[in-house]
Every structure is written in structure tokens, then in C-alpha cells.
């Protein structure tokens, strides 16, 4: 399976200037190629090369490989846009959002990611150095740093392209690795049900609750601070906003990685599969009061589900997605379904048999039972391979699900 390893580059000021000039040239060329693709309605890789390849090389002083990657990046961006339009992620046809996305060509940020293949980028793992092509010539001995686990993964499994990325003044390389999967467990003796939520991020059918109250308090505090800074709208307030951007997302991602790692390790240790809810489209199905919308929209349930899935595939643990309908209203003991069974957010009390339990644990037991029933009927593991990475209009890497929805790809 394909995973992405992110390493941090440590270039000198001169090297950083050459790298920044390279990103700027490549993204300017991609924006121009995008305009040609839009005007001529040619959005396939080899067809677009006929119209843009020579001009991209000569006008922006790019090498042959760089020019080809620029054109391919442009075509990938239009493929991602098409998938999102088809999936309805940009609104209905004719809506303002839909028209904004389709009535003008895609543009790329000056610091958008640029793909490199092995002809343009070489790794010296022992010295922790890379040699990178730039518009100013090839730069050698660019230092990088990574964790021991990342270095081992790079040395053993790195295959294919690596993306050069500048994020908040820090340089990164995103390297693609082909990591082998463990043999799948085709005979689990049970399933570990996982109920995903906002107050409690994940609750297992074993009764383990991974609460999200601390994360929610931090989100509320950050949201209040952002509101105050946006109202001030001073240069110092803007600097603080820029400094704090992505901080909450990084924290949530780190928590999701830890939860997913723990869940998969427990399932692997006990020889069980993992049962998850299929929450596709939940944001469109649920109607919320205004104070709840921001909290619900910041709920990274899809990211947590993807982390569990790809870690489970790597460990050989089967994953089954079940229909979440009425799992919070169904008694895990007698099967009685009643809206009144859910006494509060935290507690479940069956009106038929009197069974009392934590509400999320009761739901996770129902999820486990549904997954076990599906598995006994012969349903296969529904853990797909990580979706292929594509680039959006800003030159950022995105993964595309089967429905075309964009989401963060797995990374080590």
C-alpha cells in the first residue's frame, strides 16, 4: 500500500532562495497551462503537452522532466475538480459556488507543491542529504531531518515521486513509499465496535472511552481567539492569525493518529476485526442549531476513519463498515428500538428490559453486532486501499475518495 512520509528540509538561505524561485516558476507555468487547457478544452495529459510543452520549457527555463510534471499537475487539478463537481462537493449545477469553480481556469499558488521524480531528486539516506533540481541548476547537499521510523521507511520502501512543499516558511518533502501489508486475518473470532462522536471521539465495544472534551475546549478557545483577532483586523492581529493557522488541525490529526493506532493494535492483539459506522453524507443529513454548526463542521470523523482503515490494512486487520441507523436508539441487550431509550447524551436506558449503559458504549456494541452478522453472511472487509493522491487548484496534494470527496491522505 502507498503511504506518504513527510521529511523536513533544512536548506541554507541560498538554497532556499533557489527552491522558492523554482516553485514560483513551476506554478506560474502551471497557471498558464491551465488557462490554455480551459480555453481549448484540452485537459488530458498527452493532449495538453502538444499545446504547452515547448512554451513551458522555454518561457520559464524548465527542464524536460519539470515541464512534464507541470502539465500533469495541471491535468490532475482538473481531474480533481471534475470529481468534486460530480460528487456535489461544490454545490448544485447553477449555484454560485458551482459557477465560481467552472467559469474560470484553475490558478495555482506561487508556493504550491511541485512533484519531483528520481531524475530530478536523489536521496543520500546515510548522509541525510538530498540533491534537488532547480531553475538555477542542481543543488546538492540539502540537509533534511526525520524520525528514525521515517528514515527506516524511506530507506526500505521509497518508490515513485516526492513533492516539494513550502508551508508557513518551512520546507518539506513528501515522499511516496510502497509499504507491504500484513497477511489479512480472514478468520476473526469477533469484532471491536467503534462509535465515533464529538463529545467522545471514539468509544469501543469493550467500554473504553476516548473523550474529546479537552480537544473541544481547545477548539472553542481557538475559535473565540480567532473571532477577536478578525474583529481587530490590525497588522499584528493578522500576524497572530497567520501564526496560529493550522495549529488546531495539527492537534486534531495527532489525536486521531494516536486513537487509530491504539484501536488497531488492540484489534490485532486480540485477533478481532474492526467495525465502523458508514457516516458518508452525515453533514448533509443532519440539521443543527446555529451554535452547534461550527463544532459539527470541525468534527474530523472522516480523517479518523481513514487512519483506522489504512493502519488496519497495514496490520492485516479486517474492517467492516455498517449502517449506523438507529444504533444509538437500539438496546444492545434486547434489541428494542425507541427514541426515548436515549435518556441523554451520556446515558442509555431501555424502556423495554430496563438495561442501562453508557450511550456510546451501547451504540458501539450494536455496531459490533451488525458487523459480526455481516461477516458471518460472507461480507468481505470494506477497508479500501488509500485513495490516489491528486492535486487541487492550489497545487496541494489531496486524496480523492470513491465519491470524489477530498480528504487528507495517510502520512507517517
N, C-alpha and C positions, 0 to 999 in steps of 0.2 A: 504494500500500500504506500501511497505517496504522502509524505509529511514535509512540512517546511521548518527548517531550522534558521532562526534569526541570530546573526552574529553582529557585533558592534565593531565598526571600523574606527581606527584611531589615526586619521591622516594628519600630516603636518599642514600648516597653513597654505603652503604652495600646492600640495596635493589636493587639499580641499577646494581650492580655487579652480583647479583643473577639472575636478569631478563636478563641481557646480556648473561650470561652463558646458560640460558635456550634457548634463541633464537638461539645461536650458536649450541647447541646440537640438537635442533629440525631441523634446516636447514641442518646440516651435515647428519642427519638421512634421511631427505627427498632427499638429493642428492644421497645417497647410494641407497635408494628405487627406485629412478628414473633410476639409472643405471641397477638395476635388471629388472625393467619394460621394459626398452629399449632392454636389451639382450634377455629376454624371451618373448618379445612382449605381455606382460600382463599389460594392462593399465586400467582395471576396478577395482573398489574399493575392492570388496569382493574377487575377484580372486587374486589380488596382496597381500592381507593380508595373504593368505596361504603361500606365499614365503618370507614374510618380517616381519610379526608381532612379532614373538618371538625374532628375532635378533635385531630389533629396540628397544624393551623393555630392553633387557639385555645389549646390547653393549653401549647404550647411557643413561642408567639409567632413562628411561622414564616411566611414569605411563601408565596404560591401555588406559585411555582416550586420553592422549597426543600422544601415539603411533598410535591410530586410526586416529586422526586428521592429523598426519604427512603423513600417507598413503593416506588419502583422498585428502590432499593438493597436493600431487604428481599427483594423477589421475586428479584433476581439472586442473593442469598445462598442462597436455597432451590433455585434452578436449579443453582447450583454444587454444592450438597450432593447433589442428585439425580444429577448426572452422576458425581460421585465414588463414590456408592453403586453405581451401575450398572456402573462400571468396576472395582469391587472394591478401590478405594484405601482404604476404611475397614473392610476385613475382610469375612468372610463373613456373610451374614444370621444373626442369633442370637449372634454373637460379642460380647464385652464392648465392644469398640471400636465396633462397628456400633450396638449398643443405646444407647451414650452419645451417639451422633450423632443418633439418631432419636427418642429417648423424651422429649426436652425441646425447647422452642423455641430458635432461634438467638439469641444475645445479641451485642451489638456493644460493642467497646471505646469508652471515653469519648473517645479520641483517634483513632478510626478515620477513614479518608479519607472526604471528602464531595464528591460531584460538583457542579460549577458549570457552567451554560451561559452563553451570551453575554448573557442578560438579567440575570444575577447577577454577572458578572465581565467587565470590559472591560480591554483591554491598551493601553497607550501605549508602543509599542516605542521611539520616539525618546528619550523621557524615562526609559525603563526603570522604569515605574511601572504599577501595576495598581489598579483600583478594585473593591473587593470588598463584596458584601452580607454583613451580619452581623445578629445578633439585636438589636444596639444601633444599627442604622442602617447606611447605606452608608459605608464607609471609603475615602477617596480617598488617592492618593499613597503607596501602599505600595510601597517600593522592592524591586527584585529584581535578581539578578545571574546571568549565564550566560556561557558561552564564545562567541566570535564565530561559531563554526559553529552553535551552538544558536540564537543570535539570528537568524541568517540563515534557518534552517529555520523558526523561528516566524513571521518576517515573511512568508515566501513561502507556507508550506503549512499553517499552523494552521487546523484545522477541528474543529468539534464541542466536546465537553465538556473541561473541565480539572478535575482532582481536587486539592482542598486537603488537605494531609497534614502532620501533626506527627510527626517521627521523632527521638527522642533529644534533644528540646528545640529542634530546628531545623525551620523551616517550609519546605515545598516546594509547588510547583505542578507537577502532571504534565499537560502539555498534549498533546492528540491532534493529530497532523499527518498530512495526506494527501500522502505523498511519491510523486512519479511514479517508475515503474520504467523502466529502460532497455529497449530492444527486445531480446527474448530471442535468444540465439545458437542458432539451430536447426540449425547445421551445425558442431559442434565437431570438430576433427580428432583429438582424443584426450581422455582423462580424467586428472585428477590424483587418484590414490587417497589416501585419508586413513585411517590406522589410529589409532583412539583407544585410550588406555590410561591406567594410573595412574602407572607409573614414567616413561613417556614420554607426555606429554599427547596429542601428535599427531605422527605420522610420515608423511611424504609418499612417494609412489612415486618422487620424484626423489631420495630419500635424505636429505632434510632432517629432522632430529630436533629437536622442541621438547620438551626434557626437563622433567619436573616434579619433579625431586629437591629443588630449592630450595623449591618450594611444599610438598612433603610434609614436609620438615624443619620448616618453619614450622608446619604443621598439627600435627605431633607435639608441638612445643614448646608451642603454644597448648593442646592437649588436656591435657598434663601440668600446665600452669599452672591450667587450669580445675578439674582434679581437686583440686589443693592448696587452691585458694580455696574450693571447695564443701565440703571437709572442715573448713576453719576455721569457716565459717559465721558470721563476725563482721560487724558493720555495715561495717567498712572493706573486708572481703573482698567483700561484696555490691556495694559501690560500684565496686570494681575490675572485678568481673564485668560489671556493667551498662555500664561504660565500654568494655569490650573486646568487647561483643556486636556481632555483625555485621561485625567487622573482618576476620575470615577470609573471610567470604562476599564482601565488597567486593574483597578482594585477588584471590580466585579469579575473580570476574566481570571484573575489569580484565584479568587474564591471558587469559581466554577471548576477550574482545573483541579484544585485540591479535593473538592467533593467528588468529581468524576473519578479521580484516581482512587479514592477511598472506596467508592461503591464497586468499582470493577475489581479491585483487589479482594474485597470481601466475597464477591460472587465467585471469583476464581478460586479462592481458598476453600470455599465450601462446595465447589462443584455444581453451582447453580447457574441458571441463566438470569437475564435482567429483563424485567417487564417495565415498559414506559408507556405513558399516555401519548396518543397521537393528537397533538394540540395544534395541528395545522389550521390556520384561519381563525384562531380564537379571538384575535383582536377585532376582527370584523363581526364576529358573532355576539360579542359581549357589549352591552350598553352600560355606561358608567356615569356616575355623577361627576361634575367638574373637578372636585378636589381629588378624586381617585385616578383621573386620567393620566397625570404625569407619572404616578407610581406604577400604574399598569403598563404604560408605554416603556418604562425603563426596566421592566422585568425581562432578564436575559434568559428565558427558559429555552429558547431555540439553541442558544450557544451551549448551555449546559447539556442539553440532549445530544448535540453533536459531539461534544467532548466525551460523553459516556460511550457513544456509538463507536468512535474511532479508537478509543482506548480498549473497548471490548473486542473489537476486531483484531487488534494487535495481540491481545491476550487469548484469543480463541474462545471468548465467552459469547454464547448466542444472545441476541437481543430481540424481543418481540414487542411491537407496538400494538396497543389495544385501543378500542373505542372508549373514550373517557366518560360517555354519557351516563349520568346517574351514579357514578362511583361514590360521590360524596353523600348521596341520599340512601344508598343501599346498605342494609345491615350485613356485615361480614359473617355473622353467625347464622341468621335465619333467612336472609335474602329479602326481607321486607323493604319495599321502596316507599318512602314518604318524605315530602319536603320538610315536614315537622321533625323528622329524625335529627336533622342538623340543628341542634339547640343553639349553638353559637359558632363563632369562627374556630374555637378550640375544642368543643366537645360535641360528641355524638351520643344520642340516647334513643334506642329503638323503641317505637311506640307499640310494637307487637310483642317482642320477647323480653324487653327491658334491658338488653345488652348496652353497656356504657363503655366508651373508649375514647381515646383522643381522636378527633375527627380526621386528621390527616393520616393517622395510622390505620384507621378503619378503611379509608379510601385506598391506601397502598395495599391492604390485604385483598380488596376487591380487584385491584389491578393485577395482583399476583395470581388470583384465581382465574381471571379471564385469560391471562397469558398461558397458564398451565393447560386450560381447556383447549385453547387454540393449538398448542404444541402437541397435545395428545391426538388431536384430529389430523395432524400431519402438516401444520403450517410451518414454513421454513423461517429461519432467522430473518428479520426485517432490518438488519443493520447493513445499509448500503456502503459501498466504497465512498471515501471522501469525494465530494463533488469536484470537478475540474475547475482550476482557477482561471478566471477571465478578468479583463481589465475594464473598469468603467471609464466614463468620460474624463475623469481627472487623472487617469493614469495609475490609479490604485488597483491593487490586486483584490479581487473578490471571488468568492466561491458561489456557484450557481446551483441551487437545488433542482430537483426534478420539475418543480413548478416554476422555476426561473427566479425565485426569490433570492436576493443577495444576502449573504451571511459571512461571518468570519471563518476563514479556513483554519484547520488544525495546525498548531505550531508547537514545537518543543521548546 
